[in-house]
Amino acid sequence: MCSRRDIWSILDDLATHTLRLTCDELCPQILSGLSVAEPSLKMKSHTHLTISSASATGLIVLSCLSLASAAPVLQLTLAPRTHDGSFQSTNWSGYAVTGPSGSVSDAKGSWTVPAIQGSCPSTNRYSSFWVGIDGFSSGTVEQTGTDSDCQSGAPTYYAWYEFYPHPAFLINGLTITPGDHITAEASFSGRSFTVTITDTTTGHSFSTSARVHSAQRSSAEWIAEAPSSSGGILPLADFGTVSFSACTAIVSGTPGTIGSFGSSVQVITMVSNSGAVKAQPSSLSGSGDSFSVTWKSSGP
């Protein structure tokens, strides 16, 4: 649990001392103290995707939550692996569509912001829901989504975007409420990626673009995630069930639903280190564009 020191006091400490702070310690102050998505308070941490399948086990370092820019920058070790078929992850649950390098130009989907179930425990817990390109078998991620967290004993909801390895940002212009219908898209055109997220319940939208060097454009994803801090994967907040719909991608110039990509579809179940299921994806709908993810346990 984080003390109630002002975020600027934390940054001052970071400037003069060597501290080890996890996202569990920093995020509540960042969320409460941040009024705009500005470069002076950037978000950055590392999400570790441990994958197990019949053929391979690997570690992909992704990115999702936050660390102030005044903090020391950690050196990342990227060890991407390719995978086939269904597999298990310690932090992802949902679906991915894979393709050759340079083949994925769009990923789009919708979901309803899930409410935290019951009362928040005394320890912080987190859950992220997003659409993106890359990260399944590569070292960059272009993504945007929402969080349903338990922070300082209270449910907390917000939207964010990230062009990893660039830092992530909260989206101040979107006020997220449980039950809101969200549509998100990550696309590539020319030399730039664009992420767009719209709260169709409120009518508010946000879009931004960036270049991401070394992006492979080899996968599209629709994911429920247990974010990570420098200390490892954080406990997964009980979000009940999140429903994804209208999930489409463009791969090698061909548009289609998740299910239309056949053997390139990867279904991902989130499990704990001991193998217990943390979040279970459903089968795809008959139309191939919808599924749900149900919380099972907090892990990690």
Buried (B, 14 or more C-beta within 10 A) or exposed (E): EBEEEEBEEBBEBBEEEEEEBBBBBBBBBBBBBBEEBEEEBBBBBBBBBBBBBEEEEBBBBBBBBBBBBBBEEEEEEBEBBBBEEEBBBBBBBBBBBBBEEEBBBBBBBBBBBBBBBEEBEEEBBBBBBBBBBBBBBBBBBBBBBBBBBBBBEEBBBBBBBBBBBBBBBBBBEBEBEBEBBBBBBBBBEEEEBBBBBBBEBEEBBBEBBEEBEEBBBBBBBBBBBBBBBBBEBBBBBBBBBBBBBEBBBBBEEEEBBBBBBEEBBBBBBBBBEEEEBBBBBBEBBEEBBBBBBBBBBBBB
